[in-house]
Amino acid sequence: MTAPVTDAPAQLVAEAAAYAKRNVNETLASLVACHAATTFELGNERRYYFDRGGWGQLLGLRPDTWPTYREWPPLLGALRRLARWLEEPRLDQLSPYRLTSEARTLTHDLERDFAFAGVALSGAASAHGEQYWDYFVESVERALSTLSTGVGVVALLDEATEKLLGSLRAQRLLLFVGAGLSKRVGYLLWQEYLHSLETELGEPDSLPPASELEWAQTLKDRFVRAGRRDDYFAHIQQTFGPRSPTPYDPLHTALLKLGFRGFVTANFDPVLENAISAENATCGRPACEPLDLGDPRSFAVFDFLRAIATRPSSGHVLHIHGYYARPERVVLAAGDYRDRYGDYQEVDDEGRPANRLLDTPHRKVVWSLLVCHPILFVGFSLSDEAFRHIIGVTQVDFQRGRHLGHFALVAAESEDEELKLRDAWIRAGITPIFYRVLRAEGLPEDHTALDALIEALASEMHIDVALSPIPEFTQRMLNL
């Protein structure tokens, strides 16, 4: 049920469970008989399907809190062979060349089991002789990391993660939350919301938009032309207003426990305030309040900037693009961005931002945040043109190039995707720390590895964030 597939034959289930196929067939037949599973034939093969939604309701698990899937039999079997080989006393007598040669042979023998368990071994087809040993060590570390930290989370911390931990321990970082984190409690991502607006209008526009911001502007203009300006604002308010009974996710709480200097978001929703207020209540602190950067009386934003310059502050969340309660001030369409940021698209002959004036409150505040504080971005992408523009302005103003000292936790499905994304983040002066996302047709994206990454960071800081759903899942199974 937790596997990133919609259905499977009995043979695959038997291999994953390390049981005889006959026993697995009998169990699956019993589950079908009591309507706990569904079966169908595809070609000459009988396949079985479990309704994750129904089982999730029974076990009290939301789609984003299912236990991480592991192919334990092949993974542990391969690691057992590896451990036995490493314990052989004769290895100490081998020359480096012979040792590396045996390591290559063993890796080749174990490659299928590791691949079946979702562990991508370090590719080293071009490495010759003793050069292969470093790739072998990296592969072993990658396999071992899956035992406790989730797919794609490295147990042995790299240099970037060590730097991130140093900033967290010193409470120097701002937390910048994007729409990806609010998606966990049911809010829409950017493109999803534009589709929702288009559905509200009824008839889709016949011309494709030049960009997503221009698409948003077209939708806003169509509401206005139809005499439905109030409907446009009401749609924003209703879509991004408070959600019950899940006003925030356990991951929000876990992030807060890492310790941040302050909190910023480009989202319109109150999720971050809800999580911080709940955490504040446990310490006797006041509830967290939203700050709208678009508020014409911006003295509270001044106080926020002063506060985070001297000490950690959990009293406010700065919404740089507006708050659902004031939908007329949100920054959503291209015209809204031009009003707040001026010209953010023109570049000079060297590809640098042409407009580097700090002549609007948004330009000044976002510039100040990027310059005065290292930032950790979570659930955020680089699709916001205006934000990328201000990053470019800071790079030019201080001739810092790619060395701005910011971090981002970034999802990637594979090493290939990671390589494609890495360059864009590095060019923006943001160090990406990747985790694996699982994608399967017909299922929501599985970001369980993000939970595992946060838990690994917290563990390094000796903080208990209790993110793993496995103990609760086990207890529910015992109660059934």
BELRALIN-V859596 format. One record per residue. N is the residue number from 1. RES is the residue in three letters. PHI is phi in whole degrees, -180 to 180 (* if undefined). Layout:
n:res:phi
N:RES:PHI
N:RES:PHI
//
This chain:
n:res:phi
1:MET:*
2:THR:-89
3:ALA:-69
4:PRO:-79
5:VAL:-135
6:THR:-88
7:ASP:-157
8:ALA:-159
9:PRO:-81
10:ALA:-61
11:GLN:-61
12:LEU:-66
13:VAL:-63
14:ALA:-64
15:GLU:-65
16:ALA:-68
17:ALA:-92
18:ALA:60
19:TYR:-118
20:ALA:-65
21:LYS:-61
22:ARG:-62
23:ASN:-65
24:VAL:-66
25:ASN:-60
26:GLU:-63
27:THR:-65
28:LEU:-64
29:ALA:-63
30:SER:-66
31:LEU:-65
32:VAL:-66
33:ALA:-62
34:CYS:-98
35:HIS:63
36:ALA:-90
37:ALA:-146
38:THR:-121
39:THR:-125
40:PHE:-154
41:GLU:-107
42:LEU:-127
43:GLY:66
44:ASN:-101
45:GLU:-115
46:ARG:-92
47:ARG:-120
48:TYR:-125
49:TYR:-131
50:PHE:-114
51:ASP:-78
52:ARG:-61
53:GLY:-62
54:GLY:-66
55:TRP:-66
56:GLY:-64
57:GLN:-65
58:LEU:-62
59:LEU:-92
60:GLY:72
61:LEU:-115
62:ARG:-82
63:PRO:-57
64:ASP:-93
65:THR:-120
66:TRP:-69
67:PRO:-59
68:THR:-65
69:TYR:-75
70:ARG:-136
71:GLU:-91
72:TRP:-60
73:PRO:-56
74:PRO:-67
75:LEU:-65
76:LEU:-69
77:GLY:-63
78:ALA:-66
79:LEU:-66
80:ARG:-65
81:ARG:-62
82:LEU:-64
83:ALA:-64
84:ARG:-63
85:TRP:-65
86:LEU:-67
87:GLU:-87
88:GLU:-69
89:PRO:-61
90:ARG:-64
91:LEU:-62
92:ASP:-66
93:GLN:-93
94:LEU:-80
95:SER:-70
96:PRO:-54
97:TYR:-66
98:ARG:-65
99:LEU:-62
100:THR:-66
101:SER:-63
102:GLU:-67
103:ALA:-63
104:ARG:-63
105:THR:-63
106:LEU:-64
107:THR:-60
108:HIS:-62
109:ASP:-66
110:LEU:-92
111:GLU:-58
112:ARG:-64
113:ASP:-64
114:PHE:-65
115:ALA:-64
116:PHE:-63
117:ALA:-87
118:GLY:84
119:VAL:-104
120:ALA:-87
121:LEU:-74
122:SER:-63
123:GLY:-74
124:ALA:-147
125:ALA:-61
126:SER:-90
127:ALA:-80
128:HIS:-115
129:GLY:56
130:GLU:-67
131:GLN:-62
132:TYR:-70
133:TRP:-58
134:ASP:-62
135:TYR:-68
136:PHE:-64
137:VAL:-60
138:GLU:-62
139:SER:-64
140:VAL:-64
141:GLU:-62
142:ARG:-66
143:ALA:-67
144:LEU:-65
145:SER:-65
146:THR:-73
147:LEU:-67
148:SER:-134
149:THR:-120
150:GLY:91
151:VAL:-62
152:GLY:84
153:VAL:-104
154:VAL:-89
155:ALA:-69
156:LEU:-84
157:LEU:-71
158:ASP:-88
159:GLU:-63
160:ALA:-63
161:THR:-68
162:GLU:-63
163:LYS:-65
164:LEU:-60
165:LEU:-62
166:GLY:-61
167:SER:-69
168:LEU:-66
169:ARG:-62
170:ALA:-84
171:GLN:52
172:ARG:-97
173:LEU:-86
174:LEU:-90
175:LEU:-98
176:PHE:-112
177:VAL:-103
178:GLY:-105
179:ALA:-65
180:GLY:-60
181:LEU:-78
182:SER:-74
183:LYS:-58
184:ARG:-64
185:VAL:-111
186:GLY:106
187:TYR:-78
188:LEU:-87
189:LEU:-76
190:TRP:-56
191:GLN:-64
192:GLU:-61
193:TYR:-69
194:LEU:-63
195:HIS:-63
196:SER:-64
197:LEU:-62
198:GLU:-63
199:THR:-63
200:GLU:-63
201:LEU:-72
202:GLY:104
203:GLU:-85
204:PRO:-68
205:ASP:-72
206:SER:-76
207:LEU:-98
208:PRO:-68
209:PRO:-71
210:ALA:-70
211:SER:-154
212:GLU:-65
213:LEU:-65
214:GLU:-69
215:TRP:-61
216:ALA:-61
217:GLN:-66
218:THR:-60
219:LEU:-64
220:LYS:-62
221:ASP:-63
222:ARG:-68
223:PHE:-61
224:VAL:-65
225:ARG:-62
226:ALA:-84
227:GLY:71
228:ARG:-122
229:ARG:-58
230:ASP:-64
231:ASP:-64
232:TYR:-61
233:PHE:-67
234:ALA:-64
235:HIS:-63
236:ILE:-62
237:GLN:-65
238:GLN:-72
239:THR:-71
240:PHE:-107
241:GLY:-72
242:PRO:-59
243:ARG:-113
244:SER:-135
245:PRO:-95
246:THR:-119
247:PRO:-71
248:TYR:-161
249:ASP:-111
250:PRO:-55
251:LEU:-65
252:HIS:-60
253:THR:-62
254:ALA:-62
255:LEU:-61
256:LEU:-60
257:LYS:-69
258:LEU:-70
259:GLY:92
260:PHE:-128
261:ARG:-71
262:GLY:-170
263:PHE:-133
264:VAL:-135
265:THR:-149
266:ALA:-99
267:ASN:-80
268:PHE:-94
269:ASP:-86
270:PRO:-98
271:VAL:-59
272:LEU:-65
273:GLU:-60
274:ASN:-61
275:ALA:-66
276:ILE:-67
277:SER:-61
278:ALA:-64
279:GLU:-69
280:ASN:-61
281:ALA:-62
282:THR:-72
283:CYS:-112
284:GLY:76
285:ARG:-94
286:PRO:-66
287:ALA:-64
288:CYS:-83
289:GLU:-114
290:PRO:-80
291:LEU:-120
292:ASP:-98
293:LEU:-62
294:GLY:-83
295:ASP:-63
296:PRO:-62
297:ARG:-100
298:SER:-95
299:PHE:-63
300:ALA:-68
301:VAL:-67
302:PHE:-59
303:ASP:-63
304:PHE:-62
305:LEU:-64
306:ARG:-66
307:ALA:-64
308:ILE:-72
309:ALA:-75
310:THR:-114
311:ARG:-162
312:PRO:-63
313:SER:-134
314:SER:-118
315:GLY:-85
316:HIS:-145
317:VAL:-118
318:LEU:-87
319:HIS:-96
320:ILE:-72
321:HIS:-118
322:GLY:103
323:TYR:-132
324:TYR:-54
325:ALA:-70
326:ARG:-126
327:PRO:-63
328:GLU:-69
329:ARG:-107
330:VAL:-71
331:VAL:-103
332:LEU:-128
333:ALA:-100
334:ALA:-58
335:GLY:-64
336:ASP:-62
337:TYR:-65
338:ARG:-65
339:ASP:-64
340:ARG:-89
341:TYR:-116
342:GLY:67
343:ASP:-79
344:TYR:-119
345:GLN:-113
346:GLU:-72
347:VAL:-128
348:ASP:-86
349:ASP:-63
350:GLU:-98
351:GLY:80
352:ARG:-93
353:PRO:-56
354:ALA:-75
355:ASN:-95
356:ARG:-116
357:LEU:-76
358:LEU:-100
359:ASP:-117
360:THR:-136
361:PRO:-56
362:HIS:-64
363:ARG:-62
364:LYS:-66
365:VAL:-70
366:VAL:-63
367:TRP:-58
368:SER:-63
369:LEU:-61
370:LEU:-69
371:VAL:-84
372:CYS:-90
373:HIS:-141
374:PRO:-70
375:ILE:-126
376:LEU:-107
377:PHE:-95
378:VAL:-133
379:GLY:69
380:PHE:-121
381:SER:-120
382:LEU:-95
383:SER:-78
384:ASP:-77
385:GLU:-62
386:ALA:-66
387:PHE:-66
388:ARG:-60
389:HIS:-61
390:ILE:-67
391:ILE:-58
392:GLY:-62
393:VAL:-63
394:THR:-65
395:GLN:-64
396:VAL:-74
397:ASP:-59
398:PHE:-112
399:GLN:49
400:ARG:-93
401:GLY:57
402:ARG:-92
403:HIS:-107
404:LEU:-101
405:GLY:79
406:HIS:-96
407:PHE:-133
408:ALA:-147
409:LEU:-93
410:VAL:-125
411:ALA:-86
412:ALA:-146
413:GLU:-81
414:SER:-154
415:GLU:-65
416:ASP:-62
417:GLU:-65
418:GLU:-60
419:LEU:-64
420:LYS:-68
421:LEU:-78
422:ARG:-57
423:ASP:-62
424:ALA:-63
425:TRP:-66
426:ILE:-63
427:ARG:-62
428:ALA:-85
429:GLY:79
430:ILE:-120
431:THR:-84
432:PRO:-83
433:ILE:-119
434:PHE:-91
435:TYR:-135
436:ARG:-87
437:VAL:-107
438:LEU:-102
439:ARG:-123
440:ALA:-144
441:GLU:-58
442:GLY:86
443:LEU:-123
444:PRO:-67
445:GLU:-60
446:ASP:-102
447:HIS:-104
448:THR:-57
449:ALA:-65
450:LEU:-66
451:ASP:-58
452:ALA:-65
453:LEU:-65
454:ILE:-62
455:GLU:-65
456:ALA:-67
457:LEU:-63
458:ALA:-63
459:SER:-62
460:GLU:-63
461:MET:-96
462:HIS:59
463:ILE:-117
464:ASP:-93
465:VAL:-106
466:ALA:48
467:LEU:-87
468:SER:-64
469:PRO:-84
470:ILE:-65
471:PRO:-58
472:GLU:-65
473:PHE:-61
474:THR:-62
475:GLN:-64
476:ARG:-64
477:MET:-61
478:LEU:-68
479:ASN:-80
480:LEU:-73
//
